Amino acid sequence: MRRVYLRVGGSVQGVGFRYFAVYTARRLGLTGWVHNRADGDLEAEAQGTEDAVEQFVEAMQRGPRFARVDRFTCQPVDLSDEYDFSVADW
């Protein structure tokens, strides 16, 4: 199992990026969350098998059709007990 924290910048809000992330993560069997930051970036944590997490990271680097990813960071974080992947609204 692997868990990563992602931060994505560019034109990533108002283009369906969070729901693209949820769809992609659930399709890959991942748990975690995605959230729009107040500074205009998007952040997410995703957990699952090595292969599934890698596929998720690759998809997030591209984003959905109308997004433009200018900045992207990915770093490992500690595993967490979760049962789903969802949009965090905090």
N, C-alpha and C positions, 0 to 999 in steps of 0.2 A: 504494500500500500504506500501511496505517496500523496502528499498534500502540498499545494502551491498557492502563493498569494500573487495575484496579477494586478497590475495597474496599467490602464490603457488611456492614452491621451490623444487628442485630435478632435475630429468631428464625430463624437461618440455618444452624445446625448440627443434625444429627439429623433433617432433613426432606427429604433427597435433593437438596439444592441443588447439590452438586458434580457429581452425575451428570446433573442437569438442565443444568448448564453444559456438560458434555462433550457431551451429546446435541445441544444447541442449536448449539454451536460446530462440531461435525462436520457437522451438517446444513447449516450456512452455509459450509462449506469453510474454516474458520479454523484456525490453529495457535495454540499457547500452552499454558497450564496453569491449574489451579485448585487452591486449597489452603485447608484450615481453619487459622486462626490459633489460637494458644494462648489469646488473649484473647476468643475466642468469635466473632470476625468471620470473614469469608471473604474471600480475595483471589484475583485472577486477572489474567492478562495474555492478551490476544487480539490476533491479527494477521491481516489479510486486506484485502479491498477495503473502500473507504470505506463502501459500502452494507451489506455484510455485518457489519462491525464495529458500525455504528450499530444494526442489528437486534439484535445480540448485547447491546449496552449496554441497549437498551430491554427486552429479555427479562430481564436481570439486575436491572433496577430493580423488576420485578414478582416474579421468583422463581417457584419451583414452588408448587403448590397449598397446601401446609401451611406455607410460609415466611411470615414477616412482615418486610419490609424497613423499618427505621426510619432507617437512615443509608446514604448512598450517595455515593461519590466516584469520579471518573473523571478520569484525566490521561494525556496522551500520553507515550509512552516510545520509546526507540530501537528500530528493527526488529531482529529476531533471526533466526538460521537455525534453523528447526525444521521438522519434517515431519508433526506430528500435534498434537492437543489432548488433554491427559491430566490425570489427577489426580496432583499432585505430593505425594509422601509424605516430605518432609523437614522 
